[in-house]
Amino acid sequence: MNTKIPFLIVITGLILCVFMAILFGISEDIFKDKIKNGLENNTKIQQIVDPDQKQAKLDKEAGKNWRYYQRFHFHSTGISAMSLGLLILLSSIITRSKLKPLAAYATSIGGLLYPFVWLFAALYGPEMGRHEAKEMFAIFGYMGGVFLFGVLLILYLWIRYPTRLQLNKEAE
């Protein structure tokens, strides 16, 4: 198994979250304008007759959809950082168990893909509806379970097998 690939996957996640932060810094209006344009094309919202009720719905949906962009950034950042730490821990575990590469790939792939449920909900939610967008891209949400599975495997391996740190301490 090439042990670099899970690390490359995690680093890709870190790059994505930094890129999103840069875009936020350049102009949040890029995202807010996309949301506004999408909401103008949302047929359910445009069918609301009462102007006050319609504006209240537009404001609520704009805020929720903006939050989805932020959630992508937050989840991508946090999960990528956790994944990096977990892969470092995993690399210190001494075993030839086939669970080790499974844990590495589940953690890195699940961690990379899970935040995309929020990005795609943010991109498509204004026009099609937030719930519908999340349902359409639910496969990415399930990747959170793949990530958790990888984390639990790493925990099991850490408890079950010695680590390089333990061997160094015993040698002293």
C-alpha positions as CSV (number, residue, x, y, z in Angstrom):
1,M,0.0,0.0,0.0
2,N,1.2,3.5,-0.8
3,T,1.0,5.3,2.5
4,K,1.3,8.7,0.9
5,I,-2.1,8.6,-0.9
6,P,-4.3,9.1,2.2
7,F,-2.0,11.9,3.3
8,L,-2.4,13.5,-0.2
9,I,-6.2,13.2,0.1
10,V,-6.1,14.9,3.4
11,I,-3.8,17.7,2.1
12,T,-6.3,18.2,-0.8
13,G,-9.0,18.8,1.8
14,L,-6.8,21.3,3.6
15,I,-6.1,23.1,0.3
16,L,-9.8,23.3,-0.4
17,C,-10.6,24.8,2.9
18,V,-7.8,27.4,2.6
19,F,-9.0,28.2,-0.9
20,M,-12.5,28.8,0.4
21,A,-11.2,31.1,3.1
22,I,-9.3,33.0,0.4
23,L,-12.5,33.4,-1.6
24,F,-14.4,34.5,1.5
25,G,-11.6,37.1,2.1
26,I,-11.6,38.3,-1.5
27,S,-15.4,38.9,-1.5
28,E,-18.2,37.3,0.4
29,D,-20.5,39.0,-2.2
30,I,-19.5,36.3,-4.8
31,F,-21.4,33.8,-2.6
32,K,-24.2,36.1,-1.5
33,D,-24.9,37.2,-5.1
34,K,-25.1,33.6,-6.2
35,I,-27.5,32.9,-3.4
36,K,-29.6,36.0,-4.3
37,N,-29.8,35.0,-8.0
38,G,-30.7,31.4,-7.1
39,L,-33.5,32.6,-4.7
40,E,-34.9,34.8,-7.5
41,N,-35.2,31.6,-9.6
42,N,-36.8,29.6,-6.8
43,T,-40.4,28.9,-8.0
44,K,-41.8,28.2,-4.5
45,I,-40.6,31.5,-3.1
46,Q,-41.6,33.5,-6.2
47,Q,-45.2,32.2,-5.8
48,I,-45.6,33.8,-2.4
49,V,-48.0,36.7,-3.0
50,D,-47.6,38.7,0.3
51,P,-44.5,40.9,-0.2
52,D,-43.7,41.0,3.5
53,Q,-43.9,37.2,3.8
54,K,-41.9,36.8,0.5
55,Q,-39.2,39.1,1.8
56,A,-39.0,37.4,5.1
57,K,-38.6,34.0,3.3
58,L,-35.9,35.4,1.0
59,D,-34.0,36.8,4.0
60,K,-34.3,33.6,5.9
61,E,-33.2,31.4,3.0
62,A,-30.3,33.7,2.1
63,G,-29.0,33.5,5.6
64,K,-29.4,29.7,5.8
65,N,-27.7,29.2,2.4
66,W,-24.8,31.5,3.3
67,R,-24.4,29.4,6.4
68,Y,-24.1,26.3,4.3
69,Y,-21.0,27.8,2.5
70,Q,-19.5,28.5,5.9
71,R,-20.3,24.9,7.1
72,F,-18.4,23.6,4.1
73,H,-15.4,25.6,5.1
74,F,-15.7,24.8,8.8
75,H,-16.2,21.1,8.3
76,S,-13.5,20.8,5.7
77,T,-11.0,22.6,7.9
78,G,-11.8,20.7,11.1
79,I,-12.1,17.3,9.5
80,S,-9.0,17.7,7.5
81,A,-7.0,18.7,10.5
82,M,-8.4,15.8,12.5
83,S,-7.7,13.4,9.6
84,L,-4.1,14.6,9.4
85,G,-3.6,14.0,13.1
86,L,-5.3,10.6,12.9
87,L,-3.1,9.5,10.0
88,I,0.0,10.5,11.9
89,L,-1.2,8.4,14.8
90,L,-2.0,5.5,12.5
91,S,1.5,5.7,11.0
92,S,2.9,5.1,14.4
93,I,0.9,1.9,15.0
94,I,3.0,-1.2,14.4
95,T,1.0,-3.8,12.6
96,R,0.6,-5.5,9.2
97,S,-3.1,-5.8,9.7
98,K,-5.2,-5.1,6.6
99,L,-7.3,-2.9,8.7
100,K,-4.6,-0.2,8.7
101,P,-4.9,0.8,5.1
102,L,-8.7,0.5,5.3
103,A,-8.6,2.9,8.3
104,A,-6.4,5.3,6.4
105,Y,-8.5,5.4,3.3
106,A,-11.8,5.5,5.1
107,T,-10.6,8.4,7.2
108,S,-9.1,10.4,4.4
109,I,-11.8,9.8,1.7
110,G,-14.7,10.1,4.1
111,G,-13.2,13.3,5.6
112,L,-12.5,14.8,2.2
113,L,-16.0,14.1,0.7
114,Y,-18.3,14.7,3.7
115,P,-18.1,18.5,3.7
116,F,-19.3,18.6,0.0
117,V,-22.8,17.9,1.1
118,W,-22.8,21.5,2.5
119,L,-21.1,23.0,-0.5
120,F,-23.5,21.4,-3.0
121,A,-26.5,22.3,-0.7
122,A,-25.2,25.9,-0.8
123,L,-24.7,25.9,-4.5
124,Y,-28.0,24.4,-5.5
125,G,-30.2,25.1,-2.4
126,P,-31.3,28.6,-3.3
127,E,-32.9,27.6,-6.5
128,M,-34.1,24.1,-5.8
129,G,-34.7,24.4,-2.0
130,R,-32.2,23.5,0.8
131,H,-33.9,20.2,1.8
132,E,-34.1,19.0,-1.8
133,A,-30.4,20.0,-2.4
134,K,-29.3,18.1,0.7
135,E,-31.3,15.0,-0.4
136,M,-29.9,15.2,-3.9
137,F,-26.3,15.1,-2.6
138,A,-26.9,12.9,0.4
139,I,-24.2,10.5,-0.7
140,F,-21.7,13.1,0.5
141,G,-23.4,13.3,3.8
142,Y,-23.0,9.5,4.2
143,M,-19.3,10.0,3.8
144,G,-19.3,11.3,7.4
145,G,-20.1,7.7,8.3
146,V,-17.2,6.4,6.3
147,F,-15.0,9.0,8.1
148,L,-16.3,7.8,11.5
149,F,-15.7,4.2,10.5
150,G,-12.1,5.1,9.8
151,V,-11.7,6.9,13.1
152,L,-13.1,3.9,15.0
153,L,-10.8,1.6,13.2
154,I,-7.8,3.8,14.1
155,L,-9.0,3.7,17.7
156,Y,-9.2,-0.1,17.6
157,L,-5.7,-0.4,16.1
158,W,-4.3,2.0,18.6
159,I,-5.7,0.0,21.5
160,R,-4.8,-3.4,20.0
161,Y,-1.3,-2.8,18.7
162,P,1.9,-1.1,20.0
163,T,3.0,2.2,18.6
164,R,6.5,3.4,17.8
165,L,6.3,5.8,20.8
166,Q,5.6,3.0,23.2
167,L,8.5,0.9,21.9
168,N,10.9,3.9,22.2
169,K,9.7,4.5,25.8
170,E,10.3,0.9,26.7
171,A,13.8,1.0,25.3
172,E,14.8,3.9,27.5
